[in-house]
Amino acid sequence: MTAKWTLDTQTFKDNIQHVIQGQPVMAVVKNNAYHYGLDFAVNAFLAAGINTFSTTVLHEAVRVRELAPQATIFLMNPTTEFAVLKENDIHMTLPSLEFYRQYQAELSGIHVHMEFENLLHRSGFKTFDEMRAVIKLDEQRLQHEQMHIRGIWTHFGYADEFDVLDYNDEKSAWLTGLEAMLADYHFDFVHAQNSASFVRDGLFAQHTHARLGIILYGSRPYSNLDEKVTVQALTVSANVIQIRTLGAGESAGYSFAYTADKETEIAVIDIGYGDGILRTRSQHDCLINGRRYPIRALMMSHLFVEVDDKVKQGDTVILYSNDIRIDEHTFKGVGANSEQLSALNHHSLKKEII
């Protein structure tokens, strides 16, 4: 018996169509496609008609090019490996006026999308006037020395927050500045909306793409969304390898992690934090034979789960599935959707794609 990471291909593909509803989408495939597997995800998105991708590291962008020769590929972090960008026809963010001034010669012939910093303050131009300054500076160069300014973009850091006004503020700042820019310049790619913004507002006017990540992978970006908005194709399962009986006052797990207050049946499960189960996840339930049972202790390679006489050795234990979802535990405080996905250990878990 081995704990498994199982991905249902058809469910994943069906969910893409269900989420995008025919709208133009730039699929975010950063961090190995949210740990689903870059090759798997890109091929699934291509099959669903998506031909525009973004990631944060150059080697992933190069791999996407190998998988999708005709795709548009956008690198959301800047790089100075300009030859690799050109060789693989990869678009890159232009993060600031300072970056342009430092590398203007090397940026010749590079496809860039100018980034507006907005309230996230992660990277990007502080003002749209700085963007205009770059455009004017670049226009002063000989044509063969100029960049190819293909896009303009931002990121909404507060779209999944409802108890503050920051999303309205960042949206207003972006849309106002964008309207002024579009009055004077044309961009082939205009993208700003993450999963939360897209679900809240639909695709904004004058935007060419929604730039979607986590919702394409089966997790809701905020808690008051109906679960039906996205379907989780991933299952993480393990096995009951033994049933033990603890007497009142007896303990199980490292450092007396759980002490029974009465005679208690404990199932020993073959999965643990070494397989990527977060400690905060172990504070909640798992699913056995369609019923939920509380996890009582977490070890490197095992879980202890309090069970009843309906559970027996050999039963399958579900840690994650569409019935006990990653986003459910996100909203219980276990960790971000992407945090739980990224933690899973593909080296120790048996990986199955069906």
N, C-alpha and C positions, 0 to 999 in steps of 0.2 A: 504494500500500500504506500502511495506517495501523494503528498499534497499537490494540488494542481492549479494552474492558471489557465483558464479555458476561454477562448474567444469564439463567438458564433459569427461567422462571416456574413451570413445573410441578414441576421438581425442588425449588424453594424451597418450594412449597406442600406437596408430599409430605413434605418433611423436617419441617415444622411438626408434622404429624400423627404422624410417626415419633417425634419427641422428646417431645411432651406426653402421648401415650398416654392421652388422654381426661381428663387432670387439669386443674383450673382454673388458668389462667395469666394473669398480668399481663405483657404483652409490653413489653419495654423498647425504645423507639424513639428514644433520645437520639442526638444528633450525627448528624442526618439518617439515622436508623435504621442506625447503624454504617456510614454512607456507602453504604448500598444504595439510598437514596432513600426519603424519608418516605412519599410518596404510594404508591409501589410496595409498601412493607412493610405499611403499615396496611391497604391493600386486600387483600393476601394473608392477613394475619392475620384480618381480618373473614371472608374466604371460608373460613378454617379453623375458624371458630366462636369466635375470641377477640374479646372485646368490652371488654377492660380493658387500658389502656395507661399507661405512665409515660415521662416524659422529664425533662430537667433545665432546659429554658429555656421561657419562657412562650410565645414566638411559635410554637414547635413544638407546644405543647399546643393553642394556638388553631387551628393547621392541622389537627391530629388531630380537633378538634371539627367542623371543616368537612367532613372526610372521613367522620366517624363520629358522626352526630347523637345516637345513642342510647348511645354508649359511656361508660364511666367512665374519666376521664382524671386521672392523678395527677402532680402536679408535685413532683419530688424535691428541688428547691432552693426555698427561700422567696423570695417576692417581696413588694413593697409595692404592687404594682399591683392592689389589691383589687377595683376596679371591673371590671377585665378578667376576673378570676377569676369574679366573680358573673355577668357578662354571658354567659360561655361555660360556666358550670357546671363549673368545673375544681376538683378537689380539690388541696390543697397540704399539704406537710409543715409541721408545727409543730415548729421545731427546738430550742426552749429555753423555760424559764420567763422568761428575760429578754425574749425576743421577744414573748411574750404580754403581759407587763407594759407594754412599750413601745407595742404596737399593739392593745390589747384592744378599744378602741372600734371601730377599723377592721375587726377580725376578726369583727364581728357578721355572722352569716349565712354566713360562709365555711365550707366543708367542709374539715376538717383531719384529717390522720393524724399522731399523735404519734410522734416518732422517738426511739428509744433509741440512745444514742451507741455503746455497746459498745467493743470493743478497737480499732476502726479510728480512733476519736477524730477523725472528720471533721466531724460535726455531730450534734446530737441532745441530748436530756435526759441528764444524767449518771446520774440515778437514777430508779427508778420512783416513789419518793416525790415527786420533783419533778413527775412527771406527775399524781399524785393531787392535789398542791397546785393545779395549774392547773385540774383538773376542779372542785375545790371553789370556787375563785375564780370560775370561769365560772358555776357554778350559783347563785352569789349575785347575779348580774346579772338584770335582768328578762329574761323568756324571749325577747322579740324582740331583745334585745341580745346574746344568747349565740352562740357558735360552734356549728357542727354537728360534733361530734367523731365522725367516721365510722370512723377506722382507727387502727391501731397497727403500727409497723414497725421494722425494723432492717436493717443490712447486715452480712453476714459477710465480713470482709476477708481471712480466712485459710482459707477452705474449700478452696482449691486447693493448700494447703501440707500435706505429709505428713511432713516431718521435724521438725515442731514440734508442740506440744500446744495451740497457740493456738485452733484451730478448736473443739476440745472445750471449751475454757474459754469462748469467746464464745457457743457454743451453749448451754452449761449456764447461763450468766448470763441469757441471753435467755429460755430456756424456764422457768426458775425464776421470774423476775420476771413473765413473761407469765401463768403459771398463777395467781399471786396477783392480778394485775389482772383476769383473766377471772372470778375468784370474785366480784368486786364490780361489774364493768362489762361492758357488751356493746359489741362493735365489729363493724361490718359488714364491715370489711376487716382481715385479719391477714396480713401478708406479711413474710417475712424472707429467703427462700432465693433465692440466685443460681443460676446454672447448675451450678457445682461442687457446692454443697450439695444441690441437687435430685437430681443424678445419684448422689451418695453415699448419701443418706438417704431419697429419696422425699419426698413432701409430708408435712410434720409434721402431727400431730394438732392440731386446733383452729385450723389455718391455712386461710384461705379461698383463697389463691392462692400459687403459686410465682412469683417475679418474675424472669423469664428474659430474658437478653440474648444473649450470644455464641453459645450452643449453637443458638439458633433460626436463626442466620445461617451455620451450617455449620462452626463451629470448636469443637474440644474445649477445655474449661476446664483440663484437666490431662493430662499426657502418658501415663499408663498406661491411659487409656481406649482401648478398641478404636475404630478409625476409623469403624466402622459405626454408632456411637452417633449420629452426625450427618453429613449429606452436604452438601458444599460445592456450591452452585449457581452460583458465580461462576468465570469464566475470564478471565484476563488474558493476552492473546496479542499477539505482534508478528511481524515478518517478517524473513527473511534477505534483505537488499538487495544483498549482495555477498560473495564469498569472496575472501580475500586470503591470500597465502603470505608468511609471515615467515621469513627466514633465521635461522640460529643467531646470537644476539647482537643481533638487531633488536628494537626496542621498539614498542609500540602503546599508545595511550591517553595521557591527560594525564600529564605529569611522569613519563614512562617507567613507566606503571602496570603494564605486563606486558612482560617481556623473554623471548623464546623461547630455550631452551637447545639447541634443534635445529630443523630446518626444520619449520614448524608451519602447519596450515591454520586460518585465523581467519575466522569468519563475522561480518559487521557486521550488527547487528540494530537496527531502527528504534524503540527505546525506551530511556529513560534516567532519570536522577534527576529531570529536569524533568517526567516523567510520573508521578513518585511512587514509583519503585523505590528502596528504601532502600539505602544503601551496604552495610549488613550483609547485605542480601539478595543483593547481587552477589558475595558470597564463596562462594556455593553454586551448584547446578546449575540448568539449565533443561531443558526437554523438547522434543526435535525428532524427529518421526517415531517417537514412542514410546520413544525412547532418551534418556538423560540425558547432557548435555554440560556441562563446567565453564565458568562465566562467568569471564573473565580481566580485564576492565576495564569500568568504568562511566563514562560521560560524560553530559552533560546530555540529549542526544537519542539516544544510541546505547549499545549494549553490544557488546563483543567477546567471542565465545565460541569456545573451541577445539573444532574439529570434525574429522570424518574425511571420506572420499570418499563417504559415504552422504548427506551434506547438500549441498543445492544452492540456488542463488539462487531465491527465491520460496517456500521452505519456511516453514511456520508454526512459530513458536517459542512455547512455553507457559511463562509465568512462574508462573502460579497456575492450578490446576484441582483437581478432586477427585482427580487422580492425582499432583499435586505441590502439596500443600495449604498454605494459610496456616498452619494450626496445626503442621504439620511444621516450618516454619521458626521458629515461635515457640519450639518446644522445642529448636531449634538455637541459640537466642540472638539471632535476627534482631531481635526486638521483639515486644511483645504482639500478640495477634490484632488487637485494635482499632487498634493503632498502624499495622500494615501496611495495614489497610483504609483508615484515615483518610488515609494518605499519598497514596493513588492520586489522580491529577489528572484529574477528570472534564471539565476544559476541553480538555485536549490529547488524551486518549484518546477514541477513537470509542466512544460508549456505545450498546450494543445490549441490548434486552430482548426475549427470544424466548419 
